[in-house]
Amino acid sequence: MTLATTTTENHQALSTARPAHAKPPGPQRRWWGLPLLRDMKADYLGFTGGLQQAYGDISYMHVGNEHAYDLFTPELAREALVDNADALIRWQRGIEIFEQVFGQSVLVTEGATWQRQRRMLQPAFSPKRVAGYAALMRDAALDALDQAVPAGQAQGLVAMDALWTKVAMDVIMRTLFTSRASRDARDAAEATQVLSEAAIREMFWPMTLPDWLPLPGKAKKRRALKALRGLVGRHIAARRAEAADMPRDDLLAHLLALRDESTGAALSPDEVFDQCMVSFQAGHETSATALLWWSRLMAEHPTIAQRAREEVDALLGTREPGAEDLPALPWLTATLKEAMRLYPPIAAVMTRRTTREITLGGWTIPSGAMLRITPWVLQRDARAFDEPTQFRPERFLPDAPPPPRGAWMPFGSGPRVCIGQHFAMLEMTLVAALLLQRYTLALPPGVGPVEPVMNVTLRPRNGVQLVLQRRVP
């Protein structure tokens, strides 16, 4: 019997016996719930995992004036994000924070504006369109990977954080602007980390104080926003100044050419800027983070890595991979998916607000309630994944039983599933294959367990250093 089946039967059995306004179990409210907020801020992933262990599949807490429900099964997550999508908006406080960076982009907007933007943007991120970026992705990765170990050396100790950021940054610069990553792009990559840390801090406060105040972190945030906006703004201005007879085939060109099918209207200049900001920041940060965890796991599990190398060698030899090769690399793809299961780049902050009363798992959820879904917890549930803390890529092979729908959601779920998921999977698979063609990976002597730290993305504390050894051709 599957987890989804069991959960559904439990929902049906409980819903008839439960009073209409009963609340799920949850932690006791003391001092307006401020101790809960403190514990959540100190260790969000540990806190939410503890809620599941203590209270089961759904828990309730009252913090300040918020009535929050944590959902801990794939069935509940899909019931919320898919079945009741029309009754949900994103948590307003989170959107206020993201709006500071992304403006009125598809990541931020709601309702008719979001529907229009999503409809217009979708063709630019279709699998067929994304496949056209494969050569740009490959060229960007080759430059960085071939220089990862200095010429003439058989091996080197490599800071993988910097390597993957460089690769992902060059990929997004080439696909978005047909430009290689320069010094200002690297400054913008560093700015992304500053803004990620600032965002997670601010989410635990009811409002954001003005950035001009002389408070700790405000100056860094101002510089980060200036660097990021300056980079994107300069590229858009340069493109608009180009002659009409200089056609481009990058993502910016597609954004400028988009027209609404129903009205014929283009994206406004502000919308183009905001979409570029989202594409730039999300397009390099999440991929770099996923590849960072993947490379660490592959170094920890040499047998799994060897199987991936053999698959790559058998298919490609010394030929460089293309988009058409992805279906023939099932084990490599499975290692990437399993890495994102264990360490989802967006591990939490999937938060929604109900706009009307709904029912989840037999519980009545009032209008205005907060719903929290934490992929970190869902993807480590032993009911969905045997030995959930173990790195077992075979879970994601084509002939393996699929996990319950909603148990694996590194790209989200429902109507707001990540629009760039095909882009990300193509990029990561091509880059991973290129790395395995060139190097073997190993942990340095004496390296201990890695500790995840959650900002907006989930990063390893103190980074990751690996020994990369050149493979003999």
C-alpha positions in Angstrom: 0.0 0.0 0.0 1.4 3.4 -1.0 1.9 6.4 1.2 -0.6 8.3 -1.0 -3.2 5.6 -0.6 -2.8 5.3 3.2 -2.9 9.1 3.6 -6.1 9.4 1.5 -7.8 6.6 3.5 -6.8 8.3 6.8 -8.2 11.6 5.5 -11.5 10.1 4.6 -11.8 8.3 7.9 -11.0 11.4 10.0 -12.9 14.0 8.1 -16.3 12.6 9.1 -15.4 12.4 12.8 -13.7 15.8 13.2 -15.5 19.0 14.4 -15.7 21.6 11.7 -13.4 24.1 13.5 -11.0 21.7 15.2 -7.3 22.4 14.8 -4.6 19.9 14.0 -2.1 19.1 16.8 0.8 21.5 17.3 3.2 23.2 19.7 1.9 25.1 22.7 1.6 28.9 22.3 3.5 30.8 24.9 4.4 34.5 24.9 2.4 35.0 21.6 4.4 32.3 20.0 7.7 34.2 20.1 9.8 31.3 21.4 8.6 29.3 18.4 9.6 32.0 16.1 13.0 32.1 17.7 13.5 28.4 17.3 12.3 28.5 13.7 14.8 31.3 12.9 17.7 29.4 14.6 17.2 26.1 12.7 14.2 26.2 10.3 14.8 22.7 8.8 15.4 21.1 12.2 12.4 22.9 13.6 10.0 21.7 10.8 11.4 18.2 10.9 10.7 18.2 14.7 7.1 19.3 14.0 6.5 16.3 11.8 8.0 13.9 14.3 6.0 15.3 17.2 2.6 16.0 15.5 2.3 13.9 12.4 1.3 14.8 8.8 -0.2 18.2 9.5 0.5 20.6 12.4 -0.9 23.9 13.5 0.8 26.8 15.3 -0.3 30.3 16.4 2.5 32.8 16.2 1.6 36.5 16.7 -1.5 37.0 14.5 -0.5 34.2 12.1 -2.4 30.9 12.0 0.1 28.5 10.3 -0.4 24.9 9.1 2.7 22.8 8.1 1.9 20.0 5.6 4.1 17.0 5.7 2.8 14.5 3.1 2.9 14.5 -0.7 -0.9 14.1 -0.7 -1.4 17.2 1.4 1.1 19.2 -0.6 -0.6 18.3 -3.8 -4.1 18.9 -2.3 -3.0 22.4 -1.5 -0.8 23.4 -4.4 -2.7 21.6 -7.2 -6.3 20.9 -6.1 -6.7 24.2 -4.3 -4.4 26.3 -6.3 -7.2 28.8 -7.1 -7.6 29.5 -3.4 -4.0 30.3 -2.7 -1.6 33.2 -3.1 2.0 33.4 -2.0 2.8 34.6 1.5 2.7 38.4 1.2 5.8 38.9 3.5 8.0 36.7 1.3 6.8 38.5 -1.8 7.5 41.9 -0.3 11.1 40.8 0.2 11.5 39.2 -3.2 10.0 42.2 -4.8 12.9 44.4 -3.7 15.1 42.4 -6.1 12.8 41.0 -8.7 10.2 43.8 -9.1 6.9 42.8 -10.7 8.3 39.7 -12.4 6.6 36.3 -12.9 8.1 35.2 -9.6 6.3 37.9 -7.7 3.0 38.8 -9.4 -0.4 37.2 -8.8 -3.7 36.9 -10.5 -4.3 38.1 -14.1 -0.9 39.8 -14.3 0.9 36.6 -13.4 -1.2 34.5 -15.8 -0.4 36.9 -18.6 3.3 36.9 -17.9 3.5 33.1 -17.5 1.6 32.6 -20.7 3.9 34.9 -22.6 7.1 33.5 -21.1 6.3 29.8 -21.3 7.4 29.3 -25.0 10.8 30.8 -24.2 11.4 28.0 -21.7 9.9 25.0 -23.6 12.1 21.9 -23.9 12.6 22.5 -27.6 13.6 26.1 -27.1 15.9 25.3 -24.2 17.6 22.6 -26.2 18.9 25.4 -28.5 21.0 26.7 -25.6 22.9 23.5 -25.2 26.0 24.6 -27.2 26.2 27.8 -25.2 26.0 25.9 -22.0 28.6 23.4 -23.1 31.1 26.1 -24.2 30.7 28.0 -20.9 31.3 24.8 -18.9 34.4 23.8 -21.0 36.2 27.0 -20.3 35.8 26.7 -16.5 36.3 23.0 -16.2 39.5 22.9 -18.3 41.0 25.6 -16.1 39.8 24.0 -12.8 43.1 22.3 -12.3 46.1 24.4 -13.4 47.7 23.3 -16.6 50.5 20.8 -16.1 49.1 19.5 -12.9 47.6 16.0 -12.5 45.3 17.0 -9.7 44.4 19.9 -7.5 42.3 20.9 -4.5 39.4 22.9 -6.0 36.9 25.2 -4.2 33.8 23.8 -5.8 31.6 26.7 -4.7 33.7 29.1 -6.9 33.9 26.6 -9.7 30.2 25.9 -10.0 29.3 29.6 -9.6 31.7 30.5 -12.4 30.2 27.8 -14.6 26.6 28.7 -13.9 27.3 32.4 -14.2 28.9 32.0 -17.6 26.0 29.8 -18.7 23.4 32.4 -17.8 25.4 35.3 -19.2 25.7 33.5 -22.5 22.1 32.3 -22.7 20.6 35.5 -21.4 22.8 38.2 -23.0 25.2 36.3 -25.4 28.0 37.6 -23.2 30.8 35.9 -21.3 30.9 36.4 -17.5 33.2 39.4 -16.7 34.3 41.0 -13.5 30.9 42.7 -13.0 29.2 39.4 -13.4 31.3 37.9 -10.7 30.5 40.8 -8.5 26.8 40.2 -9.2 27.3 36.5 -8.3 28.7 37.6 -4.9 25.8 40.1 -4.6 23.4 37.2 -5.0 24.7 35.5 -1.8 24.4 38.8 0.1 20.8 39.2 -1.0 20.0 35.6 -0.2 21.3 36.0 3.4 19.5 39.3 3.8 16.2 37.8 2.5 16.1 35.0 5.0 16.8 37.3 7.9 14.1 39.7 6.9 11.5 37.0 6.5 11.4 36.6 10.3 10.5 40.3 10.8 7.0 41.8 10.1 8.5 44.6 8.0 11.7 45.6 6.3 13.4 48.7 7.6 14.5 51.2 4.9 17.8 50.2 3.3 19.3 53.7 3.8 19.4 53.3 7.6 22.9 52.8 9.0 22.2 49.4 10.4 24.3 46.2 10.2 24.1 44.6 6.7 22.2 47.5 5.1 25.3 48.8 3.3 26.2 45.4 1.9 22.6 45.0 0.7 22.6 48.4 -1.0 25.9 47.5 -2.8 24.5 44.1 -3.8 21.3 45.5 -5.3 23.3 48.2 -7.1 25.7 45.6 -8.6 22.9 43.3 -9.7 20.7 46.0 -11.2 23.6 47.7 -12.8 24.7 44.5 -14.6 21.2 43.7 -16.0 20.5 47.4 -16.8 23.7 47.8 -18.8 23.1 44.7 -20.9 19.5 45.7 -21.7 20.5 49.3 -22.6 23.3 48.0 -24.9 20.8 45.7 -26.6 18.3 48.4 -27.2 21.0 50.5 -28.7 22.0 47.9 -31.2 21.1 48.2 -34.9 18.0 46.3 -36.0 20.1 44.3 -38.5 22.1 42.7 -35.6 19.7 39.8 -34.7 20.3 37.8 -31.6 19.0 34.4 -30.5 19.5 34.7 -26.7 16.9 34.8 -24.0 16.9 38.6 -23.9 16.0 38.7 -27.6 13.1 36.4 -26.9 11.9 38.6 -24.0 12.0 41.7 -26.2 10.2 39.9 -29.0 7.4 38.4 -26.9 3.8 39.4 -27.7 0.6 38.6 -25.9 -1.5 36.4 -28.1 -4.7 38.0 -27.0 -3.7 41.7 -27.3 -0.5 41.8 -29.3 1.2 43.8 -26.5 4.9 43.4 -25.6 6.4 43.2 -22.2 6.9 46.6 -20.8 10.5 47.9 -20.3 10.1 47.3 -16.5 8.8 43.8 -17.1 11.8 43.0 -19.4 14.1 44.3 -16.7 12.4 42.3 -13.9 12.3 39.1 -15.9 16.0 39.4 -16.7 16.7 39.9 -13.0 14.8 36.7 -12.1 16.5 34.8 -15.0 19.9 36.0 -14.0 19.7 35.4 -10.3 17.6 32.2 -10.2 19.2 30.9 -13.4 22.7 30.6 -11.9 22.2 30.3 -8.1 20.0 27.3 -8.0 21.9 25.3 -10.6 25.3 26.1 -9.0 23.8 25.0 -5.6 22.5 21.7 -7.0 25.8 20.9 -8.7 27.7 21.8 -5.5 25.8 19.2 -3.5 25.9 16.7 -6.4 29.7 16.9 -6.6 30.1 16.5 -2.9 27.9 13.4 -2.9 29.7 11.9 -5.9 33.0 12.4 -4.2 31.7 10.6 -1.1 30.4 7.7 -3.1 33.1 6.7 -5.6 31.3 3.5 -6.8 28.3 5.6 -7.8 30.5 8.1 -9.5 32.4 5.4 -11.4 29.1 4.0 -12.8 28.2 7.5 -14.0 31.7 7.9 -15.6 31.3 4.6 -17.4 27.9 5.6 -18.7 29.3 8.9 -20.0 32.3 7.2 -21.5 30.2 4.4 -23.2 27.9 7.0 -24.8 30.2 9.8 -25.6 33.8 8.7 -25.6 35.6 12.0 -26.0 32.7 13.6 -27.9 31.1 16.5 -26.1 27.4 16.0 -24.9 24.4 17.6 -26.5 20.8 17.9 -25.6 19.9 14.8 -27.7 22.2 12.7 -25.4 20.2 13.3 -22.2 17.8 10.3 -22.6 20.8 8.0 -23.0 22.3 9.1 -19.6 19.7 7.7 -17.1 22.2 7.0 -14.3 23.8 10.4 -14.5 20.4 12.0 -14.5 19.4 9.8 -11.5 22.4 11.0 -9.5 21.4 14.6 -10.1 17.8 14.0 -9.1 18.8 12.1 -6.0 21.2 14.9 -5.0 18.3 17.3 -5.3 16.1 15.0 -3.2 18.6 14.9 -0.3 19.6 18.6 -0.7 16.9 20.5 -2.5 18.4 23.9 -3.6 15.1 25.5 -2.4 14.6 23.5 0.8 11.8 25.5 2.4 9.9 28.9 2.2 7.2 27.3 -0.1 4.5 29.3 1.7 1.0 30.1 0.7 -2.0 32.1 2.0 -5.5 30.9 1.7 -8.0 33.3 0.2 -11.0 31.3 1.1 -11.9 28.4 3.4 -10.6 25.0 2.1 -10.3 21.5 3.3 -7.0 19.6 3.6 -6.8 16.1 4.8 -10.2 16.4 6.3 -9.2 19.5 8.3 -11.0 22.8 7.7 -8.4 25.5 6.9 -9.9 29.1 7.3 -9.4 31.9 4.9 -6.2 33.9 5.6 -4.3 31.0 7.0 -0.7 30.3 6.2 0.3 27.0 4.6 4.0 25.9 4.8 5.4 23.1 2.7 9.1 22.1 3.3 10.6 20.0 0.5 13.5 19.1 2.9 11.1 17.2 5.1 8.9 15.7 2.3 11.9 14.4 0.4 13.4 12.7 3.5 10.2 10.9 4.6 10.9 7.1 5.0 7.3 6.4 3.9 8.1 7.7 0.4 11.9 6.8 0.2 13.5 3.8 1.8 16.6 4.7 3.8 15.8 8.4 3.2 19.2 9.8 4.3 21.2 7.5 2.0 22.4 8.6 -1.5 20.6 6.0 -3.7 20.3 7.2 -7.3 18.6 4.0 -8.4 15.3 5.5 -7.0 15.2 7.7 -10.1 16.0 5.2 -12.9 13.4 4.9 -15.6 12.3 1.4 -14.5 12.2 2.1 -10.8 8.8 2.6 -9.0 8.1 6.3 -9.1 7.9 8.1 -5.7 4.4 9.3 -4.7 3.4 12.4 -6.7 4.5 15.4 -4.7 7.2 13.6 -2.7 9.9 15.0 -4.9 9.5 18.7 -5.7 12.8 20.6 -6.1 11.1 22.7 -8.8 7.9 23.2 -6.9 4.4 21.9 -7.9 1.2 23.1 -9.3 0.6 26.0 -11.6 3.6 27.9 -10.2 6.1 25.1 -10.9 9.5 26.5 -11.8 9.3 27.8 -15.4 13.1 27.1 -15.8 13.1 23.5 -14.8 14.0 22.2 -18.3 16.7 24.7 -18.6 18.2 23.7 -15.2 18.1 19.9 -15.9 19.7 20.4 -19.3 22.4 22.6 -17.9 23.2 20.4 -14.9 23.3 17.2 -17.0 25.6 18.6 -19.7 27.9 20.2 -17.1 28.0 17.0 -15.0 28.9 14.9 -18.0 31.7 17.2 -19.0 33.1 17.1 -15.5 33.1 13.3 -15.4 34.8 13.2 -18.8 37.7 15.2 -17.4 38.1 14.4 -13.8 37.6 12.0 -10.9 36.4 13.5 -7.7 37.6 12.7 -4.1 37.2 14.2 -0.7 40.4 15.6 0.9 41.8 13.6 3.8 40.1 14.2 7.1 37.0 16.0 5.8 34.0 15.5 8.1 30.3 15.5 7.4 28.8 18.6 5.7 26.4 20.9 7.4 23.6 22.5 5.4 22.8 26.2 6.0 19.5 27.5 4.7 19.3 31.0 3.3 17.0 31.3 0.3 19.0 28.4 -1.2 20.5 25.6 0.8 24.3 25.8 0.9 27.0 23.8 2.7 28.5 25.6 5.6 32.1 26.5 4.9 31.7 25.5 1.3 33.0 22.3 -0.5 36.6 21.6 -1.5 37.3 18.5 -3.5 40.4 16.9 -5.1 40.0 16.8 -8.8 42.3 14.4 -10.7 42.7 14.7 -14.4 41.7 11.6 -16.3 44.2 10.1 -18.8 42.7 10.4 -22.3 
